[in-house]
Amino acid sequence: MEFSVWLGFFAASWAISLSPGAGAIAAMSAGLNHGFKRGYFMTFGLVLGILTQIVLVGAGLGALIATSSLGFAIIKWLGVAYLVYLGVQQWRAPAKPLVAETGEAEGSRVTRRQLVLRGWAINAVNPKGTVFLLAVVPQFLDLQAPLAPQYAVIGATLMFTDLVVMAGYTALAARVLSALRSESHLKLMNKTFGSLFIAAGALLASFKRAL
């Protein structure tokens, strides 16, 4: 991939990462509930989900999902169900102040591994991401050159921008929203994030396969 082409993709990757979506909601929710150090593990999962999508697109499976009505529907409704499930869990979460990052053992019901798996599932089970990558990535590929190294560069670029952007979202929630101590405020925050997850699921449910 030529440097000028990569610069174009680098700029696009920032726009992709900064755009509000289920990933940003998940990062802020993790920051709110677990603090920055633990909550940031959600971002590792989100990045792994993106890399999974790139592998699918690179292997040609992404095109199959995008063109197969059954495959697209299965992946889409799995993603919808998972986002709604996360929304219900967040909505019902107890109104407890953020536990201190230096003493998380007592209040941390969710392990780092679970946070990584949650983040992975959010981005991996999302046909919207697959279709988006199928539409955007080919514009930056040189089809006359080996594709594997180009996909590796694309994956590394998206990974870098997402790690930076989601760190910002996580820190925002951990530093600003963690200042909340009132039970009513904490309940409101939990219900807000729960509603955002459910809304993201509803938006995914309305997403249609390109014909």
C-alpha positions as CSV (number, residue, x, y, z in Angstrom):
1,M,0.0,0.0,0.0
2,E,1.4,3.4,-1.0
3,F,2.0,5.9,1.7
4,S,-0.5,8.4,0.1
5,V,-3.2,5.8,0.0
6,W,-2.5,4.8,3.6
7,L,-2.8,8.4,4.7
8,G,-6.3,8.5,3.1
9,F,-7.3,5.4,4.9
10,F,-5.7,6.6,8.2
11,A,-7.9,9.7,8.0
12,A,-11.0,7.5,7.2
13,S,-10.2,5.2,10.2
14,W,-10.4,8.1,12.6
15,A,-13.8,9.0,11.3
16,I,-14.8,5.4,11.6
17,S,-13.6,5.1,15.2
18,L,-15.0,8.5,16.3
19,S,-18.5,7.9,14.9
20,P,-20.9,7.1,17.8
21,G,-22.1,3.5,17.8
22,A,-22.3,0.3,19.9
23,G,-18.6,0.3,20.5
24,A,-18.5,3.8,21.9
25,I,-21.5,3.0,24.1
26,A,-19.8,-0.2,25.3
27,A,-16.5,1.6,26.1
28,M,-18.3,4.3,28.1
29,S,-20.4,1.8,29.9
30,A,-17.3,-0.2,30.9
31,G,-15.6,3.0,32.1
32,L,-18.7,3.9,34.2
33,N,-19.0,0.5,35.8
34,H,-15.4,-0.6,36.2
35,G,-13.1,2.4,36.0
36,F,-10.5,3.0,33.3
37,K,-7.9,0.3,34.0
38,R,-10.5,-2.5,34.1
39,G,-13.0,-1.0,31.7
40,Y,-10.4,-0.5,29.0
41,F,-10.3,-4.3,28.5
42,M,-13.6,-3.9,26.7
43,T,-11.7,-2.0,24.0
44,F,-9.3,-4.9,23.5
45,G,-12.4,-7.0,22.7
46,L,-13.8,-4.3,20.4
47,V,-10.5,-4.3,18.5
48,L,-10.5,-8.1,18.3
49,G,-14.0,-7.9,16.9
50,I,-12.8,-5.4,14.2
51,L,-9.9,-7.7,13.3
52,T,-12.3,-10.6,13.1
53,Q,-14.4,-8.6,10.6
54,I,-11.3,-7.8,8.5
55,V,-10.3,-11.5,8.4
56,L,-13.9,-12.4,7.3
57,V,-13.8,-9.7,4.6
58,G,-10.3,-10.7,3.5
59,A,-11.2,-14.4,3.3
60,G,-14.3,-13.6,1.2
61,L,-16.7,-14.7,3.9
62,G,-17.8,-11.2,4.4
63,A,-19.1,-11.0,0.8
64,L,-21.0,-14.3,1.4
65,I,-22.6,-12.9,4.5
66,A,-23.5,-9.7,2.7
67,T,-25.1,-11.5,-0.3
68,S,-26.7,-14.5,1.5
69,S,-30.1,-13.6,2.9
70,L,-30.0,-16.4,5.4
71,G,-26.4,-15.8,6.6
72,F,-27.0,-12.0,6.8
73,A,-30.2,-12.5,8.8
74,I,-28.6,-15.0,11.3
75,I,-25.7,-12.7,12.0
76,K,-27.9,-9.6,12.2
77,W,-30.3,-11.0,14.7
78,L,-27.6,-12.5,16.8
79,G,-26.1,-9.0,17.0
80,V,-29.5,-7.5,17.8
81,A,-30.2,-10.0,20.5
82,Y,-26.8,-9.4,22.1
83,L,-27.1,-5.6,22.2
84,V,-30.6,-5.8,23.7
85,Y,-29.3,-8.3,26.3
86,L,-26.5,-5.9,27.2
87,G,-29.1,-3.1,27.4
88,V,-31.3,-5.0,29.8
89,Q,-28.3,-6.0,31.9
90,Q,-27.2,-2.4,32.1
91,W,-30.7,-1.2,32.9
92,R,-31.0,-3.6,35.8
93,A,-27.5,-2.9,37.1
94,P,-27.4,-1.9,40.8
95,A,-26.9,1.8,41.5
96,K,-23.4,1.5,43.1
97,P,-20.7,4.2,42.9
98,L,-17.7,3.3,40.8
99,V,-15.3,1.1,42.7
100,A,-11.8,2.4,43.2
101,E,-9.3,1.1,40.6
102,T,-6.9,0.1,43.4
103,G,-9.5,-2.0,45.2
104,E,-11.6,-3.6,42.6
105,A,-11.8,-7.1,43.9
106,E,-15.0,-6.7,45.9
107,G,-17.1,-4.8,43.4
108,S,-15.9,-6.3,40.2
109,R,-18.4,-8.9,39.2
110,V,-17.2,-8.9,35.6
111,T,-13.7,-10.3,34.9
112,R,-11.3,-8.7,32.4
113,R,-11.8,-11.8,30.2
114,Q,-15.5,-11.3,30.2
115,L,-15.1,-7.7,29.2
116,V,-12.9,-8.7,26.3
117,L,-15.4,-11.3,25.2
118,R,-18.3,-8.8,25.4
119,G,-16.4,-6.3,23.3
120,W,-15.4,-8.9,20.7
121,A,-19.0,-10.0,20.4
122,I,-20.3,-6.5,19.9
123,N,-18.1,-5.8,16.9
124,A,-17.7,-9.4,15.5
125,V,-21.5,-10.1,15.4
126,N,-22.4,-7.1,13.4
127,P,-23.1,-7.4,9.6
128,K,-23.3,-3.6,9.4
129,G,-19.5,-3.6,10.0
130,T,-19.0,-6.3,7.4
131,V,-21.0,-4.4,4.8
132,F,-19.1,-1.2,5.7
133,L,-15.7,-2.8,5.3
134,L,-16.8,-4.4,2.0
135,A,-17.7,-0.9,0.8
136,V,-14.8,1.1,2.1
137,V,-11.7,-1.2,2.2
138,P,-11.6,-2.1,-1.5
139,Q,-11.1,1.6,-2.4
140,F,-7.7,1.5,-0.7
141,L,-6.5,-1.9,-2.0
142,D,-4.2,-2.4,-4.9
143,L,-5.7,-5.6,-6.5
144,Q,-2.5,-6.1,-8.5
145,A,-0.4,-6.5,-5.3
146,P,-0.6,-9.2,-2.6
147,L,-3.7,-8.6,-0.5
148,A,-2.6,-10.1,2.8
149,P,0.0,-7.4,3.6
150,Q,-2.5,-4.7,2.7
151,Y,-5.2,-6.2,5.0
152,A,-2.5,-6.4,7.7
153,V,-1.8,-2.7,7.4
154,I,-5.6,-1.9,7.3
155,G,-6.1,-4.0,10.4
156,A,-3.2,-2.4,12.3
157,T,-4.4,1.1,11.4
158,L,-8.0,0.5,12.6
159,M,-6.6,-1.2,15.7
160,F,-4.5,1.9,16.5
161,T,-7.2,4.4,16.0
162,D,-9.8,2.4,17.9
163,L,-7.4,1.9,20.9
164,V,-6.9,5.6,21.1
165,V,-10.5,6.7,20.6
166,M,-12.0,4.1,22.9
167,A,-9.5,5.1,25.5
168,G,-11.0,8.6,25.4
169,Y,-14.6,7.3,25.7
170,T,-13.6,5.0,28.6
171,A,-11.7,7.7,30.4
172,L,-14.6,10.2,29.9
173,A,-17.0,7.8,31.6
174,A,-14.5,6.7,34.3
175,R,-13.4,10.3,35.2
176,V,-16.5,12.4,34.7
177,L,-19.4,10.0,35.3
178,S,-17.7,8.3,38.2
179,A,-18.0,11.5,40.2
180,L,-21.7,10.7,40.5
181,R,-22.6,9.4,44.0
182,S,-26.3,9.9,44.2
183,E,-28.3,6.7,43.8
184,S,-30.8,8.4,41.7
185,H,-28.1,9.7,39.3
186,L,-26.4,6.3,39.1
187,K,-29.8,4.7,38.3
188,L,-30.3,7.3,35.6
189,M,-26.9,6.6,34.1
190,N,-27.4,2.9,34.1
191,K,-30.8,3.3,32.4
192,T,-29.4,5.8,29.9
193,F,-26.7,3.4,28.8
194,G,-29.1,0.5,28.8
195,S,-31.4,2.4,26.6
196,L,-28.6,3.3,24.3
197,F,-27.6,-0.4,23.9
198,I,-31.3,-1.3,23.1
199,A,-31.5,1.6,20.6
200,A,-28.3,0.4,18.9
201,G,-29.9,-3.0,18.7
202,A,-33.1,-1.5,17.2
203,L,-31.0,0.4,14.6
204,L,-29.2,-2.8,13.7
205,A,-32.5,-4.6,13.4
206,S,-33.6,-2.0,10.8
207,F,-30.4,-2.4,8.8
208,K,-31.0,-4.1,5.5
209,R,-28.8,-6.1,3.2
210,A,-27.7,-4.2,0.2
211,L,-29.2,-5.7,-2.9
